[in-house]
Amino acid sequence: MTNVSIIVLDFGSQYTQLIARRLREDHIYCEILPYYTKAEEIKAKNPKGIILSGGPSSVYSENAYEVDQEVYAMGIPVLGICYGMQRIAVDFSGSVVRSNHHEYGKAELTIVEPEHCSPLLKDCEDGRVVWMSHSDRVDVIPEGFKPIAVSANSPYAAIANEEKNVYAMQYHPEVQHSEEGYLMLRNFAKNICGVTEKWKMEHFLKEQIRIIREKVGTGKVLCGLSGGVDSSVVAAMLYEAIGDQLIPVFVDNGLLRKGEREQVEQIFKLNLKAPLVVADASELFLGRLAGISDPEKKRKIIGHTFIEVFEAEAKKHDGIKFLAQGTLYPDVIESISVNGPSEVIKSHHNVGGLPDWMDFELIEPLRELFKDEVRKIGLELGLPESMINRHPFPGPGLAIRIMGDVNKPDLDLLREADVILLDELKASGYYAKTWQAFAVLLNVKSVGVMGDNRTYDNTVCVRVVEAVDGMTATFAHLPHDLLERISRRIINEVDGINRVVYDISSKPPATIEWE
C-alpha cells in the first residue's frame, strides 16, 4: 500500500504498536517505521502526519536516537509522544533534564485555557486521567511553543507550535489508562492532519486481490497451509484472486495438536474449493530437531525445513513462481531490531525473506494487518466463524511448547494435555472469551502420590491469555473450579503428568509463548 495516512516513527516504546492500533480502530491507516527512516522514504508513502513514539532512552545520552531533521521540513504535522516530545524539544532548541519528580502511572490532565484549547485537545474534558511513564522532563520549551496542558508534576504535559503544526505530549494517549487518549489521536489525524479517507477491511481486501492478480499474472502460487486463521485467510484471498493457479500445501510436520491434520483436511474440503496437497514430513522435522533445545535454533530449523519441503513440492508442478505466507504485522514488528529501540523478541519462521538458493518470490498479503483485522478479512471472504475464531497456533507448533529436546513421546504427552484444556475451555465458554490457550511441557519432574504409590513425573503449565492483537496480553482470570477441573482431568487422564501449574504472567514482561 503506497499511501499511508499516518507514519509512526518507532523509538522503541513498548506502547508503539498501540498507536497504530488506536488509529486503525478509527479507520485511519497507519504504519510503523524505525526512527532512523530517511525523510525521502517517508515522503514516498505520502503521509498526512507523522508521530514520534516514546522510547527507553534519554535525549541527552551519548548515543541518543535521532530523527532525520528533514522530517520537520516536510510541511506536514508532527506529534511527539513521551520521548518523541523530548526529541522535539531538543530539536527545536529547547532543553530536557532529569526530573526530580519521576512520573509513572496515572496523572490528572489540566487543559490550559479550556475555552480556547488546542485542536489537539478539542472535545476533551478537563481533569481527565492520562498515563505517564517518564523520568526526564522538558525544562525549557522551544521558542514558538506554548503549554496546552499541565499535570501535577509536568508544567509542560502537552505543548504546541500551531504555526509549525508541531505538537507534543509527555503522556501516552495510546494506552487504555489515558481516558480520552483515543480522542487526542483522532484529533491529530483528522482535525490537524486532515485525514478524511476511511480505511476499511473491504477496501484492503479489494486492493490486495488486485495487487495479487497483477503480481502473479499467469504464474502459480504455492501456499503453505497450517489450518490456522492466517494461512486459511491467505489461501482464501489467493483463490479469490487467481483460482486454480493456487496450489495449497499442508505440511504435517509432526508438531501439530491432536487431530489437527484431519481437522484441516475437513475444513478445507468444506470451505475452499482448491484441492489440498498434504505432505507428511513429520519424520524429517523430528529428525532434524533431535537433541536441539535452544528455542531460536528450533525455530530456524523448522523454518528452513518448511521451505525445503515446499520447494520439493513445487518441483512436482510446472510454473510455480511464488510462495505465499501468512505473515502478520506483529510478526514483522517482533522480528525486526532497530539498533536498540526494539530488541528482537523472537524470530518468526515466516519473516525475513527467503534463502538465496530459493527461486520463489514472496507473497504476504496480510503483512500489514493485526490478527483481529485478519479475522475481519476472513469473514469478508465468507470463511466460517469456527475457522476464523480459532486461537492462534505458532508456526513452529508444539516444538516451542516443549522446554528442551523435542521427541515423539513428549509430543504425544503434550497433545493429550492440550486437548483436555481446549475441551474444558470450550465447554465452559471461556475459549471464545480468551485470545489464546495452550499447555506447555516444562520437562521438570516432581514427586507426587497416586493411590499409595510415589510418582516422579512431568509438570505441565497451562497458559490462557486475554488480548486484542497479541502485542500485549494479560493472563485470563479463569474461575478456580474450572482450573481445578482442567488440572484434575490432565493428571487423571494423562499418564506421566502429576502436576499442573497456571501461568499468571502478562506480556510484557513475559511473551505469550514460552519460547
MONORVEN-V337945 format. One record per residue. RES is the residue in three letters. NEAR is the number of other C-alpha atoms within 12 Angstrom. D_FIRST is the distance of its C-alpha to the first C-alpha in Angstrom with 2 decimals. Layout:
res:RES near:NEAR d_first:D_FIRST
res:RES near:NEAR d_first:D_FIRST
This chain:
res:MET near:25 d_first:0.00
res:THR near:19 d_first:3.83
res:ASN near:22 d_first:5.99
res:VAL near:33 d_first:7.34
res:SER near:40 d_first:10.79
res:ILE near:46 d_first:12.67
res:ILE near:45 d_first:12.74
res:VAL near:44 d_first:15.52
res:LEU near:45 d_first:17.50
res:ASP near:44 d_first:19.38
res:PHE near:43 d_first:23.11
res:GLY near:38 d_first:23.95
res:SER near:35 d_first:24.92
res:GLN near:29 d_first:25.38
res:TYR near:37 d_first:23.80
res:THR near:44 d_first:20.50
res:GLN near:40 d_first:18.53
res:LEU near:34 d_first:20.38
res:ILE near:44 d_first:18.92
res:ALA near:44 d_first:15.42
res:ARG near:39 d_first:17.28
res:ARG near:34 d_first:19.28
res:LEU near:37 d_first:16.53
res:ARG near:33 d_first:14.56
res:GLU near:27 d_first:18.00
res:ASP near:26 d_first:18.22
res:HIS near:27 d_first:15.04
res:ILE near:36 d_first:13.42
res:TYR near:40 d_first:9.92
res:CYS near:42 d_first:10.68
res:GLU near:40 d_first:10.08
res:ILE near:42 d_first:13.21
res:LEU near:37 d_first:14.08
res:PRO near:35 d_first:17.67
res:TYR near:39 d_first:20.08
res:TYR near:29 d_first:20.80
res:THR near:28 d_first:17.39
res:LYS near:21 d_first:18.41
res:ALA near:27 d_first:17.92
res:GLU near:17 d_first:16.66
res:GLU near:23 d_first:13.67
res:ILE near:35 d_first:13.03
res:LYS near:26 d_first:13.63
res:ALA near:18 d_first:11.01
res:LYS near:25 d_first:8.33
res:ASN near:25 d_first:10.73
res:PRO near:35 d_first:11.72
res:LYS near:35 d_first:14.71
res:GLY near:43 d_first:16.37
res:ILE near:48 d_first:16.98
res:ILE near:51 d_first:18.89
res:LEU near:48 d_first:21.17
res:SER near:48 d_first:22.02
res:GLY near:46 d_first:25.48
res:GLY near:39 d_first:26.94
res:PRO near:28 d_first:30.21
res:SER near:28 d_first:31.40
res:SER near:32 d_first:33.60
res:VAL near:33 d_first:32.73
res:TYR near:23 d_first:36.26
res:SER near:15 d_first:36.18
res:GLU near:9 d_first:36.64
res:ASN near:12 d_first:33.19
res:ALA near:24 d_first:31.28
res:TYR near:36 d_first:27.49
res:GLU near:34 d_first:26.52
res:VAL near:35 d_first:23.52
res:ASP near:23 d_first:22.98
res:GLN near:20 d_first:25.26
res:GLU near:20 d_first:23.20
res:VAL near:33 d_first:20.78
res:TYR near:29 d_first:23.65
res:ALA near:18 d_first:24.03
res:MET near:25 d_first:20.56
res:GLY near:20 d_first:22.02
res:ILE near:33 d_first:19.76
res:PRO near:37 d_first:21.19
res:VAL near:45 d_first:21.57
res:LEU near:50 d_first:22.79
res:GLY near:47 d_first:24.63
res:ILE near:46 d_first:25.60
res:CYS near:50 d_first:28.76
res:TYR near:48 d_first:28.41
res:GLY near:49 d_first:25.80
res:MET near:45 d_first:28.61
res:GLN near:51 d_first:31.08
res:ARG near:48 d_first:28.80
res:ILE near:45 d_first:28.57
res:ALA near:41 d_first:32.35
res:VAL near:30 d_first:33.18
res:ASP near:28 d_first:30.74
res:PHE near:25 d_first:32.38
res:SER near:18 d_first:35.88
res:GLY near:25 d_first:36.71
res:SER near:25 d_first:38.00
res:VAL near:32 d_first:37.33
res:VAL near:23 d_first:40.15
res:ARG near:20 d_first:40.93
res:SER near:19 d_first:41.63
res:ASN near:14 d_first:45.16
res:HIS near:18 d_first:43.95
res:HIS near:19 d_first:40.93
res:GLU near:27 d_first:38.87
res:TYR near:21 d_first:37.39
res:GLY near:20 d_first:36.69
res:LYS near:25 d_first:37.15
res:ALA near:30 d_first:38.19
res:GLU near:27 d_first:39.06
res:LEU near:37 d_first:37.12
res:THR near:28 d_first:39.23
res:ILE near:31 d_first:37.59
res:VAL near:26 d_first:39.31
res:GLU near:16 d_first:40.55
res:PRO near:21 d_first:39.00
res:GLU near:15 d_first:40.22
res:HIS near:15 d_first:38.13
res:CYS near:24 d_first:35.32
res:SER near:33 d_first:32.10
res:PRO near:31 d_first:29.11
res:LEU near:41 d_first:27.52
res:LEU near:39 d_first:30.35
res:LYS near:27 d_first:30.68
res:ASP near:22 d_first:32.20
res:CYS near:31 d_first:32.67
res:GLU near:23 d_first:36.20
res:ASP near:24 d_first:38.42
res:GLY near:21 d_first:39.55
res:ARG near:26 d_first:36.59
res:VAL near:28 d_first:35.98
res:VAL near:39 d_first:33.21
res:TRP near:31 d_first:32.60
res:MET near:40 d_first:33.75
res:SER near:35 d_first:33.40
res:HIS near:38 d_first:34.63
res:SER near:28 d_first:37.66
res:ASP near:38 d_first:36.99
res:ARG near:39 d_first:37.18
res:VAL near:42 d_first:36.73
res:ASP near:24 d_first:40.28
res:VAL near:24 d_first:39.97
res:ILE near:33 d_first:37.13
res:PRO near:28 d_first:36.12
res:GLU near:20 d_first:37.69
res:GLY near:20 d_first:36.02
res:PHE near:28 d_first:34.76
res:LYS near:29 d_first:36.57
res:PRO near:33 d_first:36.69
res:ILE near:35 d_first:35.22
res:ALA near:38 d_first:36.06
res:VAL near:31 d_first:38.50
res:SER near:30 d_first:39.60
res:ALA near:20 d_first:42.94
res:ASN near:30 d_first:42.02
res:SER near:36 d_first:39.31
res:PRO near:26 d_first:40.54
res:TYR near:37 d_first:37.00
res:ALA near:43 d_first:34.96
res:ALA near:45 d_first:32.48
res:ILE near:45 d_first:32.60
res:ALA near:39 d_first:31.05
res:ASN near:28 d_first:31.21
res:GLU near:25 d_first:30.23
res:GLU near:17 d_first:30.95
res:LYS near:20 d_first:28.33
res:ASN near:32 d_first:25.98
res:VAL near:43 d_first:26.21
res:TYR near:52 d_first:26.95
res:ALA near:47 d_first:27.88
res:MET near:52 d_first:29.19
res:GLN near:50 d_first:31.43
res:TYR near:49 d_first:30.66
res:HIS near:48 d_first:27.67
res:PRO near:48 d_first:26.37
res:GLU near:37 d_first:23.85
res:VAL near:34 d_first:26.67
res:GLN near:23 d_first:28.50
res:HIS near:22 d_first:31.77
res:SER near:30 d_first:30.64
res:GLU near:26 d_first:31.79
res:GLU near:31 d_first:29.75
res:GLY near:35 d_first:27.04
res:TYR near:34 d_first:24.35
res:LEU near:29 d_first:25.80
res:MET near:39 d_first:25.68
res:LEU near:48 d_first:21.97
res:ARG near:39 d_first:21.46
res:ASN near:31 d_first:23.80
res:PHE near:42 d_first:21.90
res:ALA near:44 d_first:18.54
res:LYS near:29 d_first:20.15
res:ASN near:23 d_first:23.51
res:ILE near:32 d_first:22.91
res:CYS near:32 d_first:19.30
res:GLY near:22 d_first:19.42
res:VAL near:30 d_first:16.31
res:THR near:20 d_first:17.15
res:GLU near:20 d_first:14.22
res:LYS near:22 d_first:14.38
res:TRP near:26 d_first:11.58
res:LYS near:22 d_first:13.25
res:MET near:29 d_first:13.20
res:GLU near:21 d_first:14.22
res:HIS near:19 d_first:11.31
res:PHE near:27 d_first:8.92
res:LEU near:34 d_first:11.56
res:LYS near:23 d_first:11.92
res:GLU near:21 d_first:8.41
res:GLN near:30 d_first:8.68
res:ILE near:31 d_first:12.22
res:ARG near:21 d_first:11.54
res:ILE near:22 d_first:9.37
res:ILE near:36 d_first:12.25
res:ARG near:26 d_first:14.91
res:GLU near:15 d_first:13.80
res:LYS near:23 d_first:13.63
res:VAL near:30 d_first:16.80
res:GLY near:21 d_first:18.90
res:THR near:20 d_first:22.44
res:GLY near:25 d_first:22.09
res:LYS near:32 d_first:22.63
res:VAL near:43 d_first:20.75
res:LEU near:46 d_first:22.70
res:CYS near:50 d_first:21.55
res:GLY near:46 d_first:23.39
res:LEU near:42 d_first:24.54
res:SER near:43 d_first:26.16
res:GLY near:47 d_first:26.88
res:GLY near:38 d_first:24.90
res:VAL near:42 d_first:22.25
res:ASP near:46 d_first:19.19
res:SER near:43 d_first:20.40
res:SER near:47 d_first:21.85
res:VAL near:48 d_first:18.65
res:VAL near:48 d_first:16.90
res:ALA near:50 d_first:19.98
res:ALA near:43 d_first:19.98
res:MET near:45 d_first:16.40
res:LEU near:46 d_first:17.37
res:TYR near:30 d_first:20.67
res:GLU near:27 d_first:19.25
res:ALA near:30 d_first:17.10
res:ILE near:29 d_first:19.72
res:GLY near:26 d_first:22.97
res:ASP near:22 d_first:25.68
res:GLN near:30 d_first:23.56
res:LEU near:42 d_first:22.72
res:ILE near:39 d_first:25.33
res:PRO near:46 d_first:25.17
res:VAL near:40 d_first:27.36
res:PHE near:37 d_first:28.90
res:VAL near:40 d_first:30.53
res:ASP near:37 d_first:33.57
res:ASN near:39 d_first:33.72
res:GLY near:36 d_first:36.76
res:LEU near:40 d_first:34.91
res:LEU near:39 d_first:34.14
res:ARG near:37 d_first:35.70
res:LYS near:26 d_first:38.76
res:GLY near:19 d_first:38.26
res:GLU near:27 d_first:34.52
res:ARG near:29 d_first:34.60
res:GLU near:18 d_first:36.62
res:GLN near:20 d_first:34.38
res:VAL near:34 d_first:31.24
res:GLU near:29 d_first:33.10
res:GLN near:18 d_first:34.35
res:ILE near:26 d_first:31.10
res:PHE near:33 d_first:29.32
res:LYS near:17 d_first:32.25
res:LEU near:16 d_first:32.26
res:ASN near:27 d_first:28.57
res:LEU near:33 d_first:26.80
res:LYS near:22 d_first:28.50
res:ALA near:27 d_first:27.54
res:PRO near:24 d_first:30.48
res:LEU near:31 d_first:30.03
res:VAL near:29 d_first:31.25
res:VAL near:27 d_first:32.99
res:ALA near:29 d_first:33.74
res:ASP near:22 d_first:36.41
res:ALA near:27 d_first:36.01
res:SER near:27 d_first:37.58
res:GLU near:19 d_first:40.44
res:LEU near:23 d_first:38.22
res:PHE near:36 d_first:36.10
res:LEU near:32 d_first:39.17
res:GLY near:21 d_first:41.06
res:ARG near:28 d_first:38.49
res:LEU near:36 d_first:38.24
res:ALA near:21 d_first:42.03
res:GLY near:16 d_first:43.27
res:ILE near:25 d_first:39.84
res:SER near:23 d_first:39.61
res:ASP near:20 d_first:37.01
res:PRO near:31 d_first:33.81
res:GLU near:25 d_first:31.45
res:LYS near:27 d_first:33.46
res:LYS near:38 d_first:33.30
res:ARG near:33 d_first:29.50
res:LYS near:29 d_first:29.26
res:ILE near:31 d_first:31.99
res:ILE near:41 d_first:30.36
res:GLY near:35 d_first:26.92
res:HIS near:31 d_first:28.58
res:THR near:32 d_first:30.87
res:PHE near:39 d_first:28.13
res:ILE near:36 d_first:26.58
res:GLU near:27 d_first:30.08
res:VAL near:31 d_first:30.79
res:PHE near:40 d_first:27.62
res:GLU near:29 d_first:28.54
res:ALA near:19 d_first:32.07
res:GLU near:28 d_first:30.86
res:ALA near:30 d_first:28.64
res:LYS near:17 d_first:31.77
res:LYS near:14 d_first:33.36
res:HIS near:21 d_first:30.88
res:ASP near:16 d_first:30.24
res:GLY near:21 d_first:26.92
res:ILE near:31 d_first:24.69
res:LYS near:28 d_first:21.98
res:PHE near:34 d_first:19.34
res:LEU near:44 d_first:19.57
res:ALA near:43 d_first:17.42
res:GLN near:45 d_first:17.47
res:GLY near:43 d_first:16.96
res:THR near:40 d_first:15.63
res:LEU near:36 d_first:14.74
res:TYR near:35 d_first:13.57
res:PRO near:38 d_first:17.31
res:ASP near:34 d_first:18.09
res:VAL near:34 d_first:15.82
res:ILE near:37 d_first:17.26
res:GLU near:31 d_first:20.79
res:SER near:24 d_first:20.74
res:ILE near:26 d_first:19.79
res:SER near:23 d_first:22.56
res:VAL near:26 d_first:22.00
res:ASN near:18 d_first:25.57
res:GLY near:22 d_first:27.29
res:PRO near:34 d_first:25.35
res:SER near:33 d_first:23.80
res:GLU near:21 d_first:26.18
res:VAL near:21 d_first:25.00
res:ILE near:30 d_first:26.16
res:LYS near:30 d_first:26.12
res:SER near:31 d_first:24.56
res:HIS near:37 d_first:22.65
res:HIS near:35 d_first:23.66
res:ASN near:40 d_first:20.19
res:VAL near:32 d_first:18.51
res:GLY near:24 d_first:18.93
res:GLY near:26 d_first:18.55
res:LEU near:26 d_first:21.49
res:PRO near:21 d_first:24.97
res:ASP near:11 d_first:25.78
res:TRP near:12 d_first:28.16
res:MET near:22 d_first:25.65
res:ASP near:20 d_first:24.54
res:PHE near:29 d_first:21.50
res:GLU near:25 d_first:17.83
res:LEU near:31 d_first:15.81
res:ILE near:37 d_first:13.55
res:GLU near:38 d_first:12.22
res:PRO near:39 d_first:10.30
res:LEU near:44 d_first:11.40
res:ARG near:31 d_first:10.64
res:GLU near:33 d_first:8.80
res:LEU near:40 d_first:11.71
res:PHE near:38 d_first:15.32
res:LYS near:37 d_first:18.19
res:ASP near:32 d_first:19.11
res:GLU near:34 d_first:15.68
res:VAL near:42 d_first:16.08
res:ARG near:36 d_first:19.52
res:LYS near:28 d_first:18.37
res:ILE near:36 d_first:16.21
res:GLY near:35 d_first:19.42
res:LEU near:25 d_first:21.53
res:GLU near:24 d_first:19.37
res:LEU near:29 d_first:20.03
res:GLY near:20 d_first:23.71
res:LEU near:30 d_first:24.36
res:PRO near:24 d_first:27.53
res:GLU near:21 d_first:27.66
res:SER near:23 d_first:29.92
res:MET near:31 d_first:27.14
res:ILE near:33 d_first:24.33
res:ASN near:30 d_first:26.56
res:ARG near:30 d_first:27.76
res:HIS near:35 d_first:27.85
res:PRO near:38 d_first:25.58
res:PHE near:31 d_first:27.33
res:PRO near:39 d_first:26.53
res:GLY near:42 d_first:25.82
res:PRO near:40 d_first:29.06
res:GLY near:42 d_first:30.91
res:LEU near:43 d_first:34.39
res:ALA near:49 d_first:34.74
res:ILE near:42 d_first:33.31
res:ARG near:43 d_first:35.48
res:ILE near:41 d_first:38.62
res:MET near:31 d_first:39.72
res:GLY near:28 d_first:41.02
res:ASP near:28 d_first:41.88
res:VAL near:38 d_first:40.36
res:ASN near:31 d_first:42.95
res:LYS near:24 d_first:43.64
res:PRO near:18 d_first:46.33
res:ASP near:32 d_first:44.13
res:LEU near:34 d_first:41.19
res:ASP near:27 d_first:43.57
res:LEU near:36 d_first:44.90
res:LEU near:43 d_first:41.49
res:ARG near:33 d_first:40.45
res:GLU near:33 d_first:43.54
res:ALA near:44 d_first:42.98
res:ASP near:39 d_first:39.29
res:VAL near:28 d_first:40.05
res:ILE near:32 d_first:42.77
res:LEU near:42 d_first:40.42
res:LEU near:34 d_first:37.81
res:ASP near:24 d_first:40.61
res:GLU near:29 d_first:42.13
res:LEU near:32 d_first:38.89
res:LYS near:21 d_first:38.19
res:ALA near:16 d_first:41.81
res:SER near:20 d_first:41.74
res:GLY near:15 d_first:38.44
res:TYR near:26 d_first:36.87
res:TYR near:27 d_first:34.40
res:ALA near:25 d_first:32.36
res:LYS near:23 d_first:32.82
res:THR near:31 d_first:31.51
res:TRP near:31 d_first:28.29
res:GLN near:34 d_first:29.84
res:ALA near:42 d_first:33.40
res:PHE near:42 d_first:35.06
res:ALA near:44 d_first:38.17
res:VAL near:41 d_first:38.54
res:LEU near:43 d_first:41.53
res:LEU near:34 d_first:42.71
res:ASN near:27 d_first:45.30
res:VAL near:22 d_first:47.68
res:LYS near:18 d_first:51.04
res:SER near:19 d_first:53.44
res:VAL near:17 d_first:56.86
res:GLY near:20 d_first:57.28
res:VAL near:16 d_first:60.02
res:MET near:17 d_first:59.89
res:GLY near:9 d_first:63.17
res:ASP near:7 d_first:65.74
res:ASN near:10 d_first:63.86
res:ARG near:12 d_first:61.99
res:THR near:20 d_first:58.47
res:TYR near:19 d_first:56.21
res:ASP near:25 d_first:52.81
res:ASN near:31 d_first:49.06
res:THR near:35 d_first:47.08
res:VAL near:39 d_first:43.90
res:CYS near:37 d_first:41.47
res:VAL near:40 d_first:39.69
res:ARG near:41 d_first:36.26
res:VAL near:39 d_first:34.80
res:VAL near:38 d_first:32.10
res:GLU near:29 d_first:30.40
res:ALA near:28 d_first:26.76
res:VAL near:27 d_first:23.65
res:ASP near:33 d_first:20.97
res:GLY near:36 d_first:23.21
res:MET near:37 d_first:22.39
res:THR near:29 d_first:25.76
res:ALA near:27 d_first:28.60
res:THR near:29 d_first:32.23
res:PHE near:27 d_first:34.95
res:ALA near:30 d_first:35.96
res:HIS near:21 d_first:39.34
res:LEU near:29 d_first:40.79
res:PRO near:15 d_first:44.32
res:HIS near:12 d_first:47.04
res:ASP near:14 d_first:48.59
res:LEU near:25 d_first:45.35
res:LEU near:29 d_first:45.05
res:GLU near:21 d_first:48.73
res:ARG near:23 d_first:48.31
res:ILE near:39 d_first:45.43
res:SER near:30 d_first:47.52
res:ARG near:22 d_first:50.69
res:ARG near:26 d_first:49.16
res:ILE near:36 d_first:47.48
res:ILE near:32 d_first:50.70
res:ASN near:22 d_first:52.93
res:GLU near:20 d_first:50.94
res:VAL near:29 d_first:49.41
res:ASP near:23 d_first:52.06
res:GLY near:31 d_first:51.41
res:ILE near:39 d_first:49.80
res:ASN near:34 d_first:52.10
res:ARG near:36 d_first:49.87
res:VAL near:36 d_first:46.64
res:VAL near:26 d_first:44.93
res:TYR near:29 d_first:42.08
res:ASP near:29 d_first:39.27
res:ILE near:23 d_first:39.06
res:SER near:24 d_first:36.59
res:SER near:24 d_first:33.24
res:LYS near:27 d_first:29.90
res:PRO near:20 d_first:30.12
res:PRO near:15 d_first:32.52
res:ALA near:21 d_first:32.59
res:THR near:24 d_first:29.76
res:ILE near:39 d_first:29.67
res:GLU near:39 d_first:30.63
res:TRP near:31 d_first:33.72
res:GLU near:29 d_first:32.46
